[in-house]
Amino acid sequence: NPNFAPDEQVQVKACCRQAKHRNPNRKGRPRDQRDSHTELESARLLDHDEKVPEYWHANGAVNLRRLLRYVSITYLGAEGEIEPPLIIPESGYYHPDHEDVYQDIELYKKETGWELGSPVAALLMHQSFWITEDTKVINAEIKGLEDQGFNVAAIFAENPVKLREMIIAAKPDIIVEDRHGSTWEGEGKKTFLEEMDKPYLRPISMLAYTIQEWKDDPRGLAYRDVSHFITLQETKGTIEPTVVGGLISSIAGFRIHEPIYERIDHFARRASKWVQLQRKKNADKRVAIIYYSKDTGKDDLFRGSPTGAFMDGPESLVRFLPKMKQEGYKVEPLPKNAEDILQQAKDHGRNIGPWAQGELERVADLPGTVLVPLDQYQSWYNTKLNANLREAVEKKFGPPPGKFMTVTRNEKQYIVLPGIKLGNVILAPQPVRGEKEDAKLLHSRDVPPPHNYLCFYWWLQEVFKADAIMHWGTHGSLELLPGKEAGLTAEDWSDICTGTMPVINPWIMDNIGEATLSRRRSYAALVDHVPPPALAAMSAISLAAST
């Protein structure tokens, strides 16, 4: 019984009195003791049964079913066995194949068939999900992660200390956050997440939108869900904000959740790539470092971003690449200096405008240049894009391969992908957003990426097989492609281009606004760098005196 408002108490009293008048043998059994029952008590319309609140307080679907069975047998003459209330544990390891939860991780591993040596995902959930059996999305996530080779420990614990103990016992490779909020500060100099030092992933099962509302809203997520699942949790370091479920209805506060299986599969595949990045030997990892070039000529190479963003791209790379090699990455040959990088980029690592076809032909003939055959690109194009998306591309840029960065060899067409090959590391310019220099396209919400742009990211995933991609500096254009603001679908261009590749972007600390775009729209993990020091400009008098 809810807590009735004063005017509702009078109405409920009248209804109960009327029911009692019709059938004097009818019993009113309160599930709990509430102050709002006073009017009913004084009118002798309630008959207490001390067993009923025991079931109700124990909570959960199992106890609700046992309560109904108790009432049916005790008062309605039904046959069967009365079962006592089930005591709900405050913590446990959950798996959808087992009705009960486990307290011991070793028993849980044995009963759920963990594979020795497989990566472990610690999936954090609320106790209430299990109690109310609102686990359809959780179950689908567990299955999706298991399909990608994970051992999954779904954990709930209301006590934060107990929760940390259970996570540590599971020895996870990744932590998947499915609770509505989290606090990790705890005791000591480091937070628990810093101590664990594992990727912290944030799938989203929406509380404010139905799945259809999410699909229809160009923003993607409702403001409430952005606040609940992204804004608050980004401050804790979450990555991979992928929508995996939503409401199928929301009536009077009762929510029914439904998984989005395609998105769950996408999330699980991306999660497995983060584990692969941890486990693979550095010497075997393949990394693409993508730099932004504002124009299609030789100026503004390695600018760092459309607006500069205060990072010296070439000089920073000259310092970064030797560090990679020291850590065991195969980087060879190392550029001699920043000028060496710039010279290579000017020669064979830049976008070339359609007015300089002769220059493109020269670059296409160089040994390190990648030529993607039209039939290969056409295969990706037809399988990765649906008919509506293909129509949008062709409406703007024509049929594959388009007219930009293409050559013909022996009567076969190719898309040209320039770059600088350094062993298992490739430095490559991010393709421009159109077939000509047009600054308006950078932030266009309507124009899709051209064929060579799509081909570049698909080649990185399917042929180069990048274990990670880095956009060198704040920022590129991937996070600015048309699509939802947050909570991307499989039809949003940033999601299409990123695929399953982990994205790691160096990012200037004072650009928080666009950092949210990079995190939410290209699934990037950001590594901060400080702005350069500022000096006071000389006054006109000082300048005159110095001449």
C-alpha positions in Angstrom: 0.0 0.0 0.0 1.4 3.4 -0.9 1.4 6.4 1.4 -2.0 7.9 0.6 -2.5 11.7 0.5 -5.2 13.0 3.0 -7.9 13.3 0.3 -7.0 9.9 -1.1 -7.4 8.3 2.4 -11.1 9.3 2.4 -11.6 7.8 -1.0 -9.8 4.5 -0.1 -11.8 4.3 3.1 -15.0 4.6 1.2 -14.0 2.0 -1.4 -12.9 -0.5 1.4 -16.2 0.1 3.3 -18.2 -0.5 0.2 -16.3 -3.7 -0.6 -16.8 -4.9 3.0 -20.5 -4.2 2.8 -20.8 -6.3 -0.3 -18.9 -9.2 1.2 -18.5 -9.2 5.0 -15.9 -12.0 4.8 -13.6 -10.0 2.6 -10.3 -9.3 4.3 -8.0 -6.4 3.8 -4.4 -7.4 4.6 -1.9 -4.5 4.6 1.6 -5.3 3.2 3.2 -2.9 5.5 2.4 -0.5 8.4 2.0 3.1 7.2 0.7 6.3 8.9 -1.7 6.7 6.0 -3.6 3.5 7.2 -4.9 5.3 10.3 -8.4 6.0 8.8 -8.7 2.4 7.7 -7.5 1.1 11.1 -10.0 3.2 13.0 -12.8 2.0 10.8 -11.7 -1.6 11.4 -11.3 -2.2 7.7 -7.8 -3.8 7.9 -7.0 -7.3 9.3 -3.3 -7.7 10.0 -1.3 -10.8 9.1 2.2 -10.6 10.5 3.4 -13.0 7.7 2.5 -10.6 4.9 4.9 -7.8 5.7 7.7 -10.4 6.0 7.4 -11.2 2.4 7.0 -7.6 1.4 10.0 -6.4 3.3 12.2 -9.1 1.8 11.4 -7.5 -1.6 12.0 -8.9 -5.1 10.0 -10.9 -7.6 10.6 -14.2 -5.9 9.2 -13.0 -2.6 6.2 -11.4 -4.4 5.4 -14.7 -6.0 5.8 -16.5 -2.6 3.5 -13.8 -1.0 0.8 -14.4 -3.6 1.1 -18.2 -3.1 0.9 -17.7 0.7 -2.3 -15.6 0.4 -3.9 -18.0 -2.1 -3.3 -21.1 0.1 -4.1 -19.4 3.4 -7.2 -17.4 2.4 -8.4 -18.7 -0.9 -8.2 -22.4 -0.4 -5.6 -23.1 -3.0 -3.4 -26.2 -2.8 0.4 -26.1 -2.7 3.4 -25.5 -0.4 3.9 -22.3 1.4 7.6 -21.2 1.1 9.1 -18.7 3.6 10.5 -15.4 2.4 13.8 -15.5 0.7 16.4 -13.3 2.4 17.9 -11.0 -0.2 21.7 -10.7 0.0 23.2 -7.2 0.0 26.0 -8.3 -2.4 26.7 -11.1 -4.9 28.1 -12.3 -8.2 25.2 -12.6 -10.7 24.8 -14.7 -13.8 21.6 -15.1 -15.8 22.0 -18.9 -16.1 21.7 -19.2 -12.3 18.7 -18.2 -10.1 20.8 -17.6 -7.0 23.8 -15.2 -6.7 27.2 -16.3 -5.4 29.3 -14.9 -2.6 32.5 -16.8 -3.4 34.3 -15.9 -6.6 35.9 -19.3 -7.0 32.6 -21.1 -6.8 31.1 -18.5 -9.3 34.0 -19.2 -11.7 33.4 -23.0 -11.5 29.6 -22.8 -11.8 29.5 -20.3 -14.7 32.3 -22.1 -16.7 35.1 -19.5 -16.8 37.8 -20.2 -19.3 41.3 -20.2 -17.8 43.4 -17.3 -19.3 40.4 -15.5 -20.9 40.0 -11.8 -20.2 37.7 -10.8 -17.3 35.1 -8.1 -17.4 33.8 -6.9 -14.1 30.2 -5.6 -14.8 28.9 -3.5 -12.0 25.1 -3.4 -11.4 22.6 -2.4 -8.8 21.2 -4.9 -6.4 17.7 -3.6 -7.4 18.3 -4.8 -11.0 18.4 -8.4 -9.7 15.7 -8.0 -7.1 13.2 -6.6 -9.6 14.4 -8.9 -12.4 15.1 -5.9 -14.5 18.1 -7.7 -16.0 17.2 -8.1 -19.6 19.8 -5.5 -20.7 22.4 -6.8 -18.2 21.8 -10.4 -19.4 22.4 -9.3 -23.1 25.6 -7.5 -22.1 26.9 -10.5 -20.3 26.1 -12.7 -23.4 27.7 -10.2 -25.7 30.9 -10.0 -23.7 31.0 -13.8 -23.4 30.6 -14.1 -27.2 33.8 -12.0 -27.5 35.7 -14.4 -25.2 35.3 -12.6 -21.9 34.7 -14.3 -18.5 32.1 -11.9 -17.0 31.6 -11.2 -13.3 28.4 -9.2 -12.8 28.7 -7.7 -9.3 26.4 -5.9 -7.0 27.2 -4.6 -3.5 25.6 -1.7 -1.6 28.6 -1.4 0.6 31.4 0.3 -1.4 34.2 -1.4 0.6 32.6 -4.8 -0.2 32.2 -3.9 -3.8 35.9 -3.1 -4.1 36.8 -6.3 -2.5 34.6 -8.2 -4.9 36.1 -6.4 -7.9 39.6 -7.1 -6.8 38.8 -10.8 -6.3 37.6 -11.0 -9.9 40.9 -9.7 -11.2 39.3 -7.8 -14.2 40.9 -6.7 -17.4 38.1 -4.1 -17.8 35.5 -2.6 -15.6 32.0 -2.1 -17.1 29.9 0.5 -15.2 26.2 -0.2 -15.4 25.1 1.5 -12.2 23.4 4.9 -12.3 26.1 6.6 -10.3 29.5 5.8 -8.9 31.9 7.1 -6.2 35.5 5.8 -6.2 37.5 8.2 -4.1 37.8 6.2 -0.9 40.9 6.4 1.3 44.4 7.2 0.4 46.2 9.3 -2.3 44.8 7.3 -5.2 41.2 6.5 -6.1 40.2 2.9 -6.5 40.1 3.3 -10.3 43.7 4.7 -10.3 44.8 1.7 -8.2 43.1 -0.8 -10.6 44.4 1.0 -13.7 42.0 -0.7 -16.0 39.8 0.6 -18.8 36.5 1.9 -17.3 33.7 1.5 -19.8 30.2 3.1 -19.7 27.4 1.4 -21.6 24.1 3.3 -21.4 20.7 1.8 -20.8 18.5 4.8 -21.1 16.1 5.9 -18.3 14.4 8.8 -20.0 13.9 7.6 -23.6 12.3 4.7 -25.3 14.4 3.1 -28.0 12.2 4.7 -30.7 12.5 8.2 -29.1 16.3 7.7 -29.1 16.3 6.8 -32.8 14.1 9.7 -33.7 15.9 12.5 -31.7 18.8 14.1 -33.6 20.4 14.8 -30.2 20.4 11.1 -29.4 20.1 11.0 -25.7 17.6 13.0 -23.6 19.2 15.7 -21.4 18.4 13.6 -18.3 20.3 10.6 -19.7 23.3 12.8 -20.8 23.5 14.1 -17.2 22.9 10.7 -15.6 25.2 8.5 -17.7 27.8 10.8 -19.4 28.5 14.2 -17.7 28.8 12.9 -14.2 30.7 9.7 -15.1 33.2 11.3 -17.6 34.7 13.0 -14.5 35.6 9.5 -13.3 37.3 8.6 -16.5 34.6 6.5 -18.3 35.0 5.7 -22.0 32.9 4.0 -24.6 29.5 5.7 -23.9 27.5 3.3 -26.1 23.7 3.0 -25.9 22.9 -0.6 -25.2 19.3 -0.5 -24.1 16.3 1.7 -23.5 12.7 1.8 -22.5 10.0 0.0 -24.4 7.4 1.8 -22.2 7.3 4.1 -19.2 4.0 4.1 -17.3 3.5 5.7 -13.9 7.1 5.3 -13.0 7.4 1.6 -13.9 10.1 1.1 -16.5 10.5 -1.8 -18.8 13.9 -2.0 -20.4 14.9 -3.7 -23.7 18.3 -4.5 -25.1 19.6 -3.1 -28.4 21.4 -6.2 -29.5 23.4 -4.6 -32.4 24.7 -1.9 -30.1 25.6 -4.5 -27.4 27.6 -6.5 -30.0 29.3 -3.2 -31.1 30.2 -2.3 -27.5 31.5 -5.8 -26.7 33.7 -5.8 -29.8 35.2 -2.5 -28.9 35.7 -3.7 -25.3 37.7 -6.7 -26.6 39.9 -4.3 -28.5 40.9 -2.5 -25.3 41.9 -5.8 -23.8 43.8 -6.8 -26.9 45.7 -3.5 -26.6 46.7 -4.4 -23.0 47.7 -8.0 -23.7 49.4 -7.7 -27.1 53.2 -7.3 -27.1 54.2 -3.7 -28.0 56.4 -5.0 -30.8 53.3 -6.5 -32.5 50.9 -3.5 -32.0 50.0 -1.5 -35.1 49.3 2.2 -34.4 48.0 4.9 -36.8 48.9 8.5 -35.9 46.6 10.8 -37.8 47.4 14.4 -38.2 45.2 17.3 -39.4 46.1 19.4 -42.4 43.9 22.4 -42.9 44.4 22.7 -46.7 45.1 20.4 -49.6 48.5 22.0 -50.4 51.8 22.0 -48.6 51.0 24.6 -46.1 49.5 24.0 -42.6 50.7 20.4 -42.5 50.6 19.0 -38.9 48.8 22.1 -37.7 47.5 20.0 -34.9 43.9 21.0 -35.4 41.6 23.3 -37.5 42.4 26.0 -35.0 46.0 25.1 -34.0 45.3 24.2 -30.4 48.8 25.1 -29.2 50.6 21.8 -30.0 53.7 21.7 -32.2 52.8 18.6 -34.1 56.1 17.7 -35.8 58.3 18.5 -32.8 55.9 16.6 -30.4 56.2 13.6 -32.7 60.0 13.8 -32.7 59.9 13.5 -28.9 57.0 10.9 -28.8 58.1 8.3 -31.4 61.5 7.5 -29.7 59.6 6.9 -26.5 57.4 4.4 -28.3 60.5 2.7 -29.6 61.9 2.5 -26.1 58.7 0.8 -24.9 59.2 -1.9 -27.5 57.0 -0.6 -30.4 58.4 -1.2 -33.9 59.1 2.3 -35.1 61.6 2.4 -37.9 63.1 4.4 -39.3 62.8 7.1 -36.7 62.6 10.6 -38.2 65.7 12.6 -37.6 64.0 15.8 -36.5 60.8 17.9 -37.0 62.0 19.1 -40.4 62.5 15.5 -41.6 58.8 14.8 -40.7 57.6 17.9 -42.5 59.6 17.1 -45.6 58.3 13.6 -45.8 54.7 14.9 -45.3 55.2 17.4 -48.0 56.5 14.8 -50.4 54.2 11.9 -49.8 52.1 12.4 -46.7 49.5 15.0 -47.6 46.1 15.5 -49.2 46.3 16.7 -52.8 43.7 18.8 -54.5 42.0 17.8 -57.7 43.8 20.7 -59.5 47.1 18.9 -59.0 46.4 15.5 -60.5 49.9 15.2 -61.8 51.3 15.5 -58.3 48.8 12.9 -57.1 50.0 10.5 -59.9 53.6 11.0 -58.8 52.7 10.2 -55.1 50.6 7.2 -56.2 53.6 5.7 -57.8 55.8 5.9 -54.7 56.5 2.5 -53.0 54.9 3.4 -49.6 51.7 4.9 -50.9 48.5 2.8 -50.3 46.3 2.2 -53.3 42.9 0.7 -52.5 41.3 -1.0 -55.5 37.8 0.1 -56.3 36.3 -3.4 -55.9 37.8 -3.6 -52.4 36.3 -0.2 -51.4 33.0 -1.1 -53.1 32.8 -4.3 -51.0 33.2 -2.3 -47.7 30.9 0.4 -49.0 28.1 -2.1 -49.7 28.4 -4.0 -46.4 29.1 -1.1 -44.0 26.5 1.3 -45.3 22.8 0.7 -45.8 20.9 2.0 -48.8 20.0 5.3 -47.3 23.5 6.1 -46.3 24.9 5.2 -49.7 22.3 7.4 -51.3 23.4 10.3 -49.1 27.1 9.9 -50.1 26.3 9.5 -53.8 24.0 12.5 -53.8 26.9 14.7 -52.7 30.0 12.9 -54.2 28.7 10.6 -56.9 29.2 6.8 -57.0 32.4 5.1 -55.8 35.3 5.9 -55.9 34.3 9.6 -56.2 36.6 12.2 -57.8 39.0 13.1 -55.1 42.3 11.3 -54.4 41.7 8.7 -57.2 44.0 7.4 -59.9 43.7 4.8 -62.7 46.2 2.1 -63.2 45.9 -0.5 -66.0 42.2 0.5 -66.5 41.5 -0.1 -62.8 40.5 2.7 -60.4 42.1 3.2 -57.0 41.7 5.5 -54.0 45.0 6.9 -52.9 45.9 7.0 -49.2 49.1 9.0 -48.6 51.1 8.4 -45.5 54.5 7.9 -43.8 55.3 4.3 -43.0 57.5 3.7 -39.9 57.4 0.0 -39.3 54.2 -0.9 -37.4 53.4 2.8 -37.0 51.9 4.9 -39.8 51.6 8.7 -39.9 48.8 9.8 -42.1 46.9 12.9 -42.9 43.2 12.9 -42.1 41.3 13.2 -45.4 39.5 16.5 -45.9 35.7 16.6 -45.6 35.0 17.3 -49.3 36.4 17.2 -52.7 37.8 20.7 -52.4 38.8 23.1 -49.8 35.6 24.2 -48.0 35.9 25.3 -44.4 32.1 25.2 -44.0 32.1 21.4 -44.4 34.1 20.9 -41.2 31.1 21.5 -39.1 28.4 20.5 -41.6 25.6 18.5 -40.0 24.2 17.4 -43.4 27.1 16.5 -45.7 28.5 13.0 -45.2 32.2 12.2 -45.5 33.4 11.6 -49.1 34.5 8.2 -50.4 38.2 8.6 -49.7 37.5 9.6 -46.1 35.4 6.5 -45.5 38.0 4.4 -47.4 40.8 5.7 -45.1 39.2 4.6 -41.8 38.0 1.3 -43.2 41.5 0.5 -44.6 43.0 1.3 -41.1 40.6 -1.3 -39.6 40.4 -4.0 -42.3 43.9 -4.0 -43.9 46.3 -2.1 -41.7 44.5 -3.7 -38.7 45.2 -0.8 -36.3 45.3 -1.8 -32.7 44.7 1.9 -31.9 44.4 5.2 -33.7 45.6 8.6 -32.4 44.5 11.9 -33.7 47.6 14.0 -33.2 46.3 17.2 -31.4 43.1 19.0 -30.6 41.3 18.2 -32.9 40.4 16.5 -36.1 37.1 16.1 -38.0 36.0 12.6 -37.0 34.0 13.8 -33.9 32.4 16.5 -36.1 30.8 14.3 -38.7 27.0 14.3 -39.1 25.1 12.3 -36.5 23.7 12.4 -33.0 25.3 14.6 -30.3 25.7 11.6 -28.0 24.5 8.0 -27.9 25.3 7.2 -31.5 23.5 4.7 -33.6 25.0 2.4 -36.3 24.0 5.0 -38.9 26.0 7.9 -37.4 29.1 8.7 -39.4 31.5 8.9 -36.5 30.5 5.5 -35.4 30.8 4.1 -38.9 34.3 5.4 -39.4 35.6 4.5 -35.9 34.4 0.9 -36.2 36.0 -1.1 -33.4 39.3 0.7 -33.3 40.3 2.2 -29.9 40.8 5.9 -30.2 43.4 7.7 -28.0 43.8 11.5 -28.5 46.2 13.9 -27.0 44.1 16.9 -25.9 44.7 20.4 -24.6 43.4 20.8 -21.1 41.6 24.1 -21.6 39.4 22.8 -24.4 36.7 21.0 -22.3 33.8 21.7 -24.6 35.2 19.9 -27.6 36.7 17.2 -25.4 33.1 16.1 -24.8 32.6 15.7 -28.6 35.7 13.6 -28.9 34.7 11.3 -26.0 31.1 11.0 -27.0 31.2 11.0 -30.8 34.5 9.1 -31.5 34.7 7.1 -28.3 38.1 8.6 -27.6 40.2 8.2 -24.5 41.9 11.6 -23.9 45.4 12.2 -22.7 45.7 15.8 -21.5 48.6 18.2 -22.2 49.0 21.6 -20.8 48.7 24.9 -22.8 52.0 26.6 -23.6 53.1 29.4 -21.2 51.9 32.9 -22.0 54.0 36.0 -21.9 52.9 39.6 -21.8 53.2 41.2 -25.2 55.6 44.1 -25.5 54.1 47.6 -25.7 54.4 49.8 -28.7 56.9 52.0 -26.8 59.1 48.9 -25.9 59.0 47.7 -29.5 60.0 51.2 -30.8 62.9 51.3 -28.3 64.2 47.9 -29.4 64.6 49.0 -33.0 
